[in-house]
Amino acid sequence: MNKTTQRKTDQQITVDVEKLAGMLSCGRATARKIGEQAGARITIGRRVLYSVDAVKKYLKTLQE
């Protein structure tokens, strides 16, 4: 199995659950729940990523 190469970038379109949890300052379970409720989940094979833009839009709707 090939290991995923991490590349540095200033602006990420998608993140995994670990980075999403870091961005939201919460645990993995809460980050996964927010990602699901936001409709931000993207599945590519076995890999699960979350759209940063979709999560931001979802959080703005909660703020209003």
PDB file of N, CA, C and O in Angstrom:
ATOM      1  N   MET A   1       0.845  -1.167   0.000  1.00  0.00           N
ATOM      2  CA  MET A   1       0.000   0.000   0.000  1.00  0.00           C
ATOM      3  C   MET A   1       0.898   1.241   0.000  1.00  0.00           C
ATOM      4  O   MET A   1       1.854   1.318   0.772  1.00  0.00           O
ATOM      5  N   ASN A   2       0.592   2.196  -0.856  1.00  0.00           N
ATOM      6  CA  ASN A   2       1.375   3.421  -0.957  1.00  0.00           C
ATOM      7  C   ASN A   2       0.965   4.408   0.123  1.00  0.00           C
ATOM      8  O   ASN A   2      -0.217   4.564   0.432  1.00  0.00           O
ATOM      9  N   LYS A   3       1.957   5.064   0.684  1.00  0.00           N
ATOM     10  CA  LYS A   3       1.703   6.074   1.704  1.00  0.00           C
ATOM     11  C   LYS A   3       1.355   7.396   1.022  1.00  0.00           C
ATOM     12  O   LYS A   3       1.947   7.742  -0.001  1.00  0.00           O
ATOM     13  N   THR A   4       0.398   8.137   1.585  1.00  0.00           N
ATOM     14  CA  THR A   4       0.006   9.431   1.043  1.00  0.00           C
ATOM     15  C   THR A   4       1.099  10.453   1.340  1.00  0.00           C
ATOM     16  O   THR A   4       1.546  10.578   2.480  1.00  0.00           O
ATOM     17  N   THR A   5       1.520  11.172   0.327  1.00  0.00           N
ATOM     18  CA  THR A   5       2.547  12.188   0.483  1.00  0.00           C
ATOM     19  C   THR A   5       1.907  13.477   0.959  1.00  0.00           C
ATOM     20  O   THR A   5       0.936  13.952   0.371  1.00  0.00           O
ATOM     21  N   GLN A   6       2.450  14.038   2.022  1.00  0.00           N
ATOM     22  CA  GLN A   6       1.957  15.308   2.545  1.00  0.00           C
ATOM     23  C   GLN A   6       2.692  16.440   1.851  1.00  0.00           C
ATOM     24  O   GLN A   6       3.923  16.477   1.845  1.00  0.00           O
ATOM     25  N   ARG A   7       1.943  17.358   1.269  1.00  0.00           N
ATOM     26  CA  ARG A   7       2.530  18.520   0.605  1.00  0.00           C
ATOM     27  C   ARG A   7       2.090  19.779   1.331  1.00  0.00           C
ATOM     28  O   ARG A   7       0.946  19.886   1.771  1.00  0.00           O
ATOM     29  N   LYS A   8       2.999  20.724   1.453  1.00  0.00           N
ATOM     30  CA  LYS A   8       2.690  21.980   2.137  1.00  0.00           C
ATOM     31  C   LYS A   8       1.916  22.902   1.198  1.00  0.00           C
ATOM     32  O   LYS A   8       2.266  23.050   0.027  1.00  0.00           O
ATOM     33  N   THR A   9       0.861  23.518   1.725  1.00  0.00           N
ATOM     34  CA  THR A   9       0.089  24.485   0.961  1.00  0.00           C
ATOM     35  C   THR A   9      -0.529  25.496   1.925  1.00  0.00           C
ATOM     36  O   THR A   9      -0.800  25.176   3.082  1.00  0.00           O
ATOM     37  N   ASP A  10      -0.744  26.693   1.449  1.00  0.00           N
ATOM     38  CA  ASP A  10      -1.332  27.729   2.284  1.00  0.00           C
ATOM     39  C   ASP A  10      -2.836  27.590   2.397  1.00  0.00           C
ATOM     40  O   ASP A  10      -3.421  27.901   3.434  1.00  0.00           O
ATOM     41  N   GLN A  11      -3.462  27.119   1.321  1.00  0.00           N
ATOM     42  CA  GLN A  11      -4.915  27.060   1.272  1.00  0.00           C
ATOM     43  C   GLN A  11      -5.362  25.652   0.901  1.00  0.00           C
ATOM     44  O   GLN A  11      -5.102  25.188  -0.210  1.00  0.00           O
ATOM     45  N   GLN A  12      -6.027  24.978   1.818  1.00  0.00           N
ATOM     46  CA  GLN A  12      -6.476  23.620   1.564  1.00  0.00           C
ATOM     47  C   GLN A  12      -7.955  23.605   1.226  1.00  0.00           C
ATOM     48  O   GLN A  12      -8.753  24.296   1.860  1.00  0.00           O
ATOM     49  N   ILE A  13      -8.318  22.816   0.227  1.00  0.00           N
ATOM     50  CA  ILE A  13      -9.710  22.688  -0.194  1.00  0.00           C
ATOM     51  C   ILE A  13     -10.402  21.617   0.645  1.00  0.00           C
ATOM     52  O   ILE A  13     -11.548  21.781   1.064  1.00  0.00           O
ATOM     53  N   THR A  14      -9.687  20.521   0.881  1.00  0.00           N
ATOM     54  CA  THR A  14     -10.218  19.440   1.706  1.00  0.00           C
ATOM     55  C   THR A  14      -9.197  19.058   2.770  1.00  0.00           C
ATOM     56  O   THR A  14      -7.994  19.264   2.605  1.00  0.00           O
ATOM     57  N   VAL A  15      -9.706  18.497   3.868  1.00  0.00           N
ATOM     58  CA  VAL A  15      -8.839  18.033   4.948  1.00  0.00           C
ATOM     59  C   VAL A  15      -9.367  16.706   5.473  1.00  0.00           C
ATOM     60  O   VAL A  15     -10.535  16.370   5.277  1.00  0.00           O
ATOM     61  N   ASP A  16      -8.499  15.958   6.141  1.00  0.00           N
ATOM     62  CA  ASP A  16      -8.954  14.731   6.784  1.00  0.00           C
ATOM     63  C   ASP A  16      -9.548  15.078   8.149  1.00  0.00           C
ATOM     64  O   ASP A  16      -9.532  16.239   8.559  1.00  0.00           O
ATOM     65  N   VAL A  17     -10.060  14.091   8.835  1.00  0.00           N
ATOM     66  CA  VAL A  17     -10.763  14.347  10.097  1.00  0.00           C
ATOM     67  C   VAL A  17      -9.816  14.902  11.163  1.00  0.00           C
ATOM     68  O   VAL A  17     -10.238  15.688  12.011  1.00  0.00           O
ATOM     69  N   GLU A  18      -8.549  14.505  11.129  1.00  0.00           N
ATOM     70  CA  GLU A  18      -7.588  15.021  12.112  1.00  0.00           C
ATOM     71  C   GLU A  18      -7.376  16.527  11.939  1.00  0.00           C
ATOM     72  O   GLU A  18      -7.389  17.276  12.916  1.00  0.00           O
ATOM     73  N   LYS A  19      -7.182  16.962  10.705  1.00  0.00           N
ATOM     74  CA  LYS A  19      -6.973  18.394  10.459  1.00  0.00           C
ATOM     75  C   LYS A  19      -8.253  19.183  10.687  1.00  0.00           C
ATOM     76  O   LYS A  19      -8.206  20.322  11.152  1.00  0.00           O
ATOM     77  N   LEU A  20      -9.399  18.586  10.362  1.00  0.00           N
ATOM     78  CA  LEU A  20     -10.672  19.251  10.615  1.00  0.00           C
ATOM     79  C   LEU A  20     -10.860  19.463  12.116  1.00  0.00           C
ATOM     80  O   LEU A  20     -11.302  20.528  12.546  1.00  0.00           O
ATOM     81  N   ALA A  21     -10.524  18.453  12.904  1.00  0.00           N
ATOM     82  CA  ALA A  21     -10.626  18.575  14.359  1.00  0.00           C
ATOM     83  C   ALA A  21      -9.697  19.671  14.868  1.00  0.00           C
ATOM     84  O   ALA A  21     -10.059  20.410  15.784  1.00  0.00           O
ATOM     85  N   GLY A  22      -8.517  19.784  14.291  1.00  0.00           N
ATOM     86  CA  GLY A  22      -7.590  20.844  14.681  1.00  0.00           C
ATOM     87  C   GLY A  22      -8.113  22.221  14.316  1.00  0.00           C
ATOM     88  O   GLY A  22      -7.982  23.166  15.094  1.00  0.00           O
ATOM     89  N   MET A  23      -8.709  22.338  13.131  1.00  0.00           N
ATOM     90  CA  MET A  23      -9.257  23.617  12.692  1.00  0.00           C
ATOM     91  C   MET A  23     -10.420  24.055  13.574  1.00  0.00           C
ATOM     92  O   MET A  23     -10.586  25.244  13.845  1.00  0.00           O
ATOM     93  N   LEU A  24     -11.228  23.088  14.024  1.00  0.00           N
ATOM     94  CA  LEU A  24     -12.404  23.388  14.826  1.00  0.00           C
ATOM     95  C   LEU A  24     -12.113  23.394  16.329  1.00  0.00           C
ATOM     96  O   LEU A  24     -12.973  23.766  17.128  1.00  0.00           O
ATOM     97  N   SER A  25     -10.922  22.989  16.705  1.00  0.00           N
ATOM     98  CA  SER A  25     -10.525  22.880  18.120  1.00  0.00           C
ATOM     99  C   SER A  25     -11.488  21.982  18.888  1.00  0.00           C
ATOM    100  O   SER A  25     -12.026  22.357  19.930  1.00  0.00           O
ATOM    101  N   CYS A  26     -11.686  20.793  18.346  1.00  0.00           N
ATOM    102  CA  CYS A  26     -12.571  19.823  18.990  1.00  0.00           C
ATOM    103  C   CYS A  26     -12.010  18.425  18.762  1.00  0.00           C
ATOM    104  O   CYS A  26     -10.956  18.268  18.145  1.00  0.00           O
ATOM    105  N   GLY A  27     -12.701  17.430  19.252  1.00  0.00           N
ATOM    106  CA  GLY A  27     -12.277  16.056  19.083  1.00  0.00           C
ATOM    107  C   GLY A  27     -12.646  15.499  17.720  1.00  0.00           C
ATOM    108  O   GLY A  27     -13.384  16.120  16.954  1.00  0.00           O
ATOM    109  N   ARG A  28     -12.117  14.308  17.430  1.00  0.00           N
ATOM    110  CA  ARG A  28     -12.369  13.681  16.131  1.00  0.00           C
ATOM    111  C   ARG A  28     -13.849  13.361  15.935  1.00  0.00           C
ATOM    112  O   ARG A  28     -14.386  13.567  14.846  1.00  0.00           O
ATOM    113  N   ALA A  29     -14.504  12.867  16.961  1.00  0.00           N
ATOM    114  CA  ALA A  29     -15.918  12.502  16.838  1.00  0.00           C
ATOM    115  C   ALA A  29     -16.780  13.727  16.548  1.00  0.00           C
ATOM    116  O   ALA A  29     -17.683  13.669  15.714  1.00  0.00           O
ATOM    117  N   THR A  30     -16.506  14.821  17.224  1.00  0.00           N
ATOM    118  CA  THR A  30     -17.267  16.056  17.001  1.00  0.00           C
ATOM    119  C   THR A  30     -16.984  16.612  15.609  1.00  0.00           C
ATOM    120  O   THR A  30     -17.900  17.077  14.930  1.00  0.00           O
ATOM    121  N   ALA A  31     -15.723  16.567  15.178  1.00  0.00           N
ATOM    122  CA  ALA A  31     -15.366  17.047  13.844  1.00  0.00           C
ATOM    123  C   ALA A  31     -16.069  16.216  12.778  1.00  0.00           C
ATOM    124  O   ALA A  31     -16.569  16.760  11.794  1.00  0.00           O
ATOM    125  N   ARG A  32     -16.107  14.911  12.968  1.00  0.00           N
ATOM    126  CA  ARG A  32     -16.786  14.024  12.016  1.00  0.00           C
ATOM    127  C   ARG A  32     -18.278  14.344  11.973  1.00  0.00           C
ATOM    128  O   ARG A  32     -18.876  14.370  10.897  1.00  0.00           O
ATOM    129  N   LYS A  33     -18.879  14.588  13.129  1.00  0.00           N
ATOM    130  CA  LYS A  33     -20.301  14.912  13.207  1.00  0.00           C
ATOM    131  C   LYS A  33     -20.605  16.229  12.493  1.00  0.00           C
ATOM    132  O   LYS A  33     -21.577  16.319  11.744  1.00  0.00           O
ATOM    133  N   ILE A  34     -19.780  17.244  12.723  1.00  0.00           N
ATOM    134  CA  ILE A  34     -19.968  18.535  12.059  1.00  0.00           C
ATOM    135  C   ILE A  34     -19.792  18.389  10.554  1.00  0.00           C
ATOM    136  O   ILE A  34     -20.563  18.959   9.782  1.00  0.00           O
ATOM    137  N   GLY A  35     -18.793  17.638  10.131  1.00  0.00           N
ATOM    138  CA  GLY A  35     -18.563  17.407   8.710  1.00  0.00           C
ATOM    139  C   GLY A  35     -19.736  16.716   8.036  1.00  0.00           C
ATOM    140  O   GLY A  35     -20.096  17.051   6.907  1.00  0.00           O
ATOM    141  N   GLU A  36     -20.330  15.757   8.725  1.00  0.00           N
ATOM    142  CA  GLU A  36     -21.498  15.038   8.186  1.00  0.00           C
ATOM    143  C   GLU A  36     -22.702  15.973   8.106  1.00  0.00           C
ATOM    144  O   GLU A  36     -23.399  15.996   7.092  1.00  0.00           O
ATOM    145  N   GLN A  37     -22.953  16.740   9.159  1.00  0.00           N
ATOM    146  CA  GLN A  37     -24.097  17.651   9.178  1.00  0.00           C
ATOM    147  C   GLN A  37     -23.957  18.753   8.137  1.00  0.00           C
ATOM    148  O   GLN A  37     -24.955  19.251   7.617  1.00  0.00           O
ATOM    149  N   ALA A  38     -22.725  19.131   7.834  1.00  0.00           N
ATOM    150  CA  ALA A  38     -22.478  20.179   6.847  1.00  0.00           C
ATOM    151  C   ALA A  38     -22.582  19.646   5.422  1.00  0.00           C
ATOM    152  O   ALA A  38     -22.609  20.427   4.471  1.00  0.00           O
ATOM    153  N   GLY A  39     -22.641  18.327   5.266  1.00  0.00           N
ATOM    154  CA  GLY A  39     -22.652  17.741   3.932  1.00  0.00           C
ATOM    155  C   GLY A  39     -21.305  17.901   3.254  1.00  0.00           C
ATOM    156  O   GLY A  39     -21.229  18.012   2.031  1.00  0.00           O
ATOM    157  N   ALA A  40     -20.248  17.912   4.041  1.00  0.00           N
ATOM    158  CA  ALA A  40     -18.907  18.182   3.535  1.00  0.00           C
ATOM    159  C   ALA A  40     -18.102  16.918   3.264  1.00  0.00           C
ATOM    160  O   ALA A  40     -16.960  17.004   2.814  1.00  0.00           O
ATOM    161  N   ARG A  41     -18.667  15.762   3.525  1.00  0.00           N
ATOM    162  CA  ARG A  41     -17.922  14.502   3.394  1.00  0.00           C
ATOM    163  C   ARG A  41     -17.704  14.144   1.932  1.00  0.00           C
ATOM    164  O   ARG A  41     -18.636  14.146   1.129  1.00  0.00           O
ATOM    165  N   ILE A  42     -16.458  13.837   1.605  1.00  0.00           N
ATOM    166  CA  ILE A  42     -16.070  13.396   0.268  1.00  0.00           C
ATOM    167  C   ILE A  42     -15.321  12.084   0.440  1.00  0.00           C
ATOM    168  O   ILE A  42     -14.317  12.030   1.151  1.00  0.00           O
ATOM    169  N   THR A  43     -15.801  11.023  -0.208  1.00  0.00           N
ATOM    170  CA  THR A  43     -15.160   9.718  -0.099  1.00  0.00           C
ATOM    171  C   THR A  43     -14.498   9.379  -1.427  1.00  0.00           C
ATOM    172  O   THR A  43     -15.148   9.367  -2.472  1.00  0.00           O
ATOM    173  N   ILE A  44     -13.212   9.106  -1.376  1.00  0.00           N
ATOM    174  CA  ILE A  44     -12.453   8.686  -2.547  1.00  0.00           C
ATOM    175  C   ILE A  44     -11.817   7.347  -2.187  1.00  0.00           C
ATOM    176  O   ILE A  44     -10.818   7.288  -1.471  1.00  0.00           O
ATOM    177  N   GLY A  45     -12.413   6.281  -2.697  1.00  0.00           N
ATOM    178  CA  GLY A  45     -11.952   4.949  -2.299  1.00  0.00           C
ATOM    179  C   GLY A  45     -12.258   4.740  -0.832  1.00  0.00           C
ATOM    180  O   GLY A  45     -13.412   4.835  -0.414  1.00  0.00           O
ATOM    181  N   ARG A  46     -11.223   4.454  -0.042  1.00  0.00           N
ATOM    182  CA  ARG A  46     -11.404   4.305   1.403  1.00  0.00           C
ATOM    183  C   ARG A  46     -11.086   5.586   2.154  1.00  0.00           C
ATOM    184  O   ARG A  46     -11.308   5.677   3.361  1.00  0.00           O
ATOM    185  N   ARG A  47     -10.573   6.561   1.450  1.00  0.00           N
ATOM    186  CA  ARG A  47     -10.170   7.819   2.092  1.00  0.00           C
ATOM    187  C   ARG A  47     -11.370   8.750   2.245  1.00  0.00           C
ATOM    188  O   ARG A  47     -12.162   8.916   1.318  1.00  0.00           O
ATOM    189  N   VAL A  48     -11.493   9.351   3.419  1.00  0.00           N
ATOM    190  CA  VAL A  48     -12.582  10.280   3.702  1.00  0.00           C
ATOM    191  C   VAL A  48     -11.984  11.661   3.950  1.00  0.00           C
ATOM    192  O   VAL A  48     -11.133  11.844   4.821  1.00  0.00           O
ATOM    193  N   LEU A  49     -12.453  12.629   3.161  1.00  0.00           N
ATOM    194  CA  LEU A  49     -12.015  14.013   3.294  1.00  0.00           C
ATOM    195  C   LEU A  49     -13.231  14.889   3.535  1.00  0.00           C
ATOM    196  O   LEU A  49     -14.361  14.476   3.274  1.00  0.00           O
ATOM    197  N   TYR A  50     -13.006  16.085   4.029  1.00  0.00           N
ATOM    198  CA  TYR A  50     -14.093  17.022   4.302  1.00  0.00           C
ATOM    199  C   TYR A  50     -13.795  18.348   3.615  1.00  0.00           C
ATOM    200  O   TYR A  50     -12.677  18.856   3.691  1.00  0.00           O
ATOM    201  N   SER A  51     -14.792  18.902   2.950  1.00  0.00           N
ATOM    202  CA  SER A  51     -14.665  20.173   2.250  1.00  0.00           C
ATOM    203  C   SER A  51     -14.628  21.308   3.271  1.00  0.00           C
ATOM    204  O   SER A  51     -15.553  21.466   4.069  1.00  0.00           O
ATOM    205  N   VAL A  52     -13.565  22.085   3.240  1.00  0.00           N
ATOM    206  CA  VAL A  52     -13.396  23.195   4.179  1.00  0.00           C
ATOM    207  C   VAL A  52     -14.463  24.262   3.925  1.00  0.00           C
ATOM    208  O   VAL A  52     -15.028  24.808   4.873  1.00  0.00           O
ATOM    209  N   ASP A  53     -14.741  24.563   2.655  1.00  0.00           N
ATOM    210  CA  ASP A  53     -15.743  25.583   2.326  1.00  0.00           C
ATOM    211  C   ASP A  53     -17.129  25.200   2.828  1.00  0.00           C
ATOM    212  O   ASP A  53     -17.855  26.046   3.349  1.00  0.00           O
ATOM    213  N   ALA A  54     -17.502  23.933   2.675  1.00  0.00           N
ATOM    214  CA  ALA A  54     -18.821  23.482   3.123  1.00  0.00           C
ATOM    215  C   ALA A  54     -18.944  23.602   4.644  1.00  0.00           C
ATOM    216  O   ALA A  54     -19.997  23.990   5.151  1.00  0.00           O
ATOM    217  N   VAL A  55     -17.884  23.275   5.363  1.00  0.00           N
ATOM    218  CA  VAL A  55     -17.910  23.382   6.822  1.00  0.00           C
ATOM    219  C   VAL A  55     -18.019  24.846   7.240  1.00  0.00           C
ATOM    220  O   VAL A  55     -18.760  25.171   8.168  1.00  0.00           O
ATOM    221  N   LYS A  56     -17.284  25.734   6.561  1.00  0.00           N
ATOM    222  CA  LYS A  56     -17.354  27.163   6.883  1.00  0.00           C
ATOM    223  C   LYS A  56     -18.758  27.704   6.650  1.00  0.00           C
ATOM    224  O   LYS A  56     -19.271  28.458   7.477  1.00  0.00           O
ATOM    225  N   LYS A  57     -19.382  27.335   5.545  1.00  0.00           N
ATOM    226  CA  LYS A  57     -20.750  27.785   5.249  1.00  0.00           C
ATOM    227  C   LYS A  57     -21.725  27.276   6.307  1.00  0.00           C
ATOM    228  O   LYS A  57     -22.611  28.006   6.749  1.00  0.00           O
ATOM    229  N   TYR A  58     -21.555  26.024   6.705  1.00  0.00           N
ATOM    230  CA  TYR A  58     -22.427  25.434   7.723  1.00  0.00           C
ATOM    231  C   TYR A  58     -22.293  26.175   9.048  1.00  0.00           C
ATOM    232  O   TYR A  58     -23.298  26.465   9.697  1.00  0.00           O
ATOM    233  N   LEU A  59     -21.089  26.479   9.449  1.00  0.00           N
ATOM    234  CA  LEU A  59     -20.870  27.180  10.714  1.00  0.00           C
ATOM    235  C   LEU A  59     -21.431  28.598  10.663  1.00  0.00           C
ATOM    236  O   LEU A  59     -21.912  29.108  11.676  1.00  0.00           O
ATOM    237  N   LYS A  60     -21.376  29.235   9.505  1.00  0.00           N
ATOM    238  CA  LYS A  60     -21.983  30.576   9.371  1.00  0.00           C
ATOM    239  C   LYS A  60     -23.490  30.520   9.538  1.00  0.00           C
ATOM    240  O   LYS A  60     -24.078  31.433  10.118  1.00  0.00           O
ATOM    241  N   THR A  61     -24.136  29.454   9.035  1.00  0.00           N
ATOM    242  CA  THR A  61     -25.585  29.335   9.200  1.00  0.00           C
ATOM    243  C   THR A  61     -25.958  29.115  10.663  1.00  0.00           C
ATOM    244  O   THR A  61     -27.021  29.549  11.105  1.00  0.00           O
ATOM    245  N   LEU A  62     -25.093  28.448  11.409  1.00  0.00           N
ATOM    246  CA  LEU A  62     -25.349  28.238  12.839  1.00  0.00           C
ATOM    247  C   LEU A  62     -25.186  29.539  13.607  1.00  0.00           C
ATOM    248  O   LEU A  62     -25.840  29.754  14.628  1.00  0.00           O
ATOM    249  N   GLN A  63     -24.322  30.395  13.116  1.00  0.00           N
ATOM    250  CA  GLN A  63     -24.036  31.663  13.782  1.00  0.00           C
ATOM    251  C   GLN A  63     -25.221  32.621  13.681  1.00  0.00           C
ATOM    252  O   GLN A  63     -25.453  33.410  14.598  1.00  0.00           O
ATOM    253  N   GLU A  64     -25.970  32.565  12.587  1.00  0.00           N
ATOM    254  CA  GLU A  64     -27.065  33.504  12.363  1.00  0.00           C
ATOM    255  C   GLU A  64     -28.286  33.195  13.144  1.00  0.00           C
ATOM    256  O   GLU A  64     -29.281  33.913  13.044  1.00  0.00           O
TER     257      GLU A  64
END
